[in-house]
Amino acid sequence: GIDHGVGSREYAAFEAYIASNASAPGLDESVEPPEVVTAAARVVAKWLRDAQGKAVVLTGAGVSTGPGAALPTYRGPDGVWTRRIRNSLKLEEGSESDAATDAADDDDGSGIAGVLASAEHKPQPTLTHRGLTALVDAGLIGCVATTNVDGLHAAAGLVRGSNYAELHGSLYVEACSACGAELCHNPLVDAPLQTVEPETRATGTSCKACGGASWASSGNPHTN
């Protein structure tokens, strides 16, 4: 997996933005009027029909912020990056940091793993997750690729390696370092993977196929 947390170019650029715009609450989500959304949906529907099943959809954090999942964004007003950076600025100024932010951040590189590990409810696939699965099943989309590590596309019915690609890995998939066999956990039931060695992402478990050491497929696992 690719770590898009602290240390990434994306994080550094957003940190510079927040530092130079002290009053900025983060990046607000834009909401278009219903007629604009309807017109855009008709255009996308035509594109999908014309693509004849060869369309590829790329998703990010926004698909997991809706009802059911309600996971935080990264750069939004209450995003995990926004809160982490503001916390750092408070510490630099000598102010007290926010305990809730400290608890959510952990050492996971993105904050999402910490949120999932401490969530009072198990996030469920949103309408967007389920809608994309329906479009794949209908033959209108060939593949969904995501930068998310929450496993919710798989929970909605997409199949890794067939019609679904997790570009940054998953907090619910571990792989054997020896034979490559994968063990997929259920994000609707199981806790996100924890690592005993953050540098190697080792989970401390052994492969059931060959006995090799298993490691978390995501670059942002929750550290035990």
Secondary structure as UniProt FT lines:
FT   TURN            6..7
FT   HELIX           9..20
FT   TURN            22..23
FT   HELIX           34..51
FT   TURN            52..53
FT   STRAND          56..59
FT   HELIX           61..64
FT   TURN            67..69
FT   TURN            77..78
FT   HELIX           80..92
FT   TURN            93..94
FT   HELIX           99..105
FT   TURN            106..107
FT   HELIX           112..118
FT   HELIX           127..137
FT   TURN            138..139
FT   STRAND          143..146
FT   HELIX           152..155
FT   TURN            156..157
FT   TURN            161..163
FT   STRAND          164..166
FT   TURN            167..168
FT   TURN            171..172
FT   STRAND          173..176
FT   TURN            177..179
FT   STRAND          182..184
FT   TURN            187..189
FT   STRAND          194..195
FT   TURN            198..201
FT   STRAND          202..206
FT   TURN            208..210
FT   STRAND          213..216
FT   STRAND          222..223
//
